[in-house]
């Protein structure tokens, strides 16, 4: 009986490359389906923020729609109605709208 127990313990296999292959495949899929598109979106957002100019119509993260009146390094002044100007952080600008969109609202 004791010799059988030793034989079973000796049969354990060493981990090989084949056992890690599913984890590697999952990581590659995760990279191409989640990480890479998110990095691409962040790059586009950063580019859009650097190209903002006075007179652009934008939507903020809170849903405010307005026209840029003044542009600073950290803050943007938005005219959300005639004579009503609000100040928001530049990072909160989500979308750049086509010209004339606000008049159509």
Secondary structure, 3 states (H helix, E strand, C coil): CHHHHHHHHHCCCCCCHHHHHHHHHHHHHHHHHHHHHHHHHHHHHHHHHHCCCCCCEEEECCCCEEEEEEECCCEEEEEEECCEEEEEEHHHEEEEECCCCCCCC
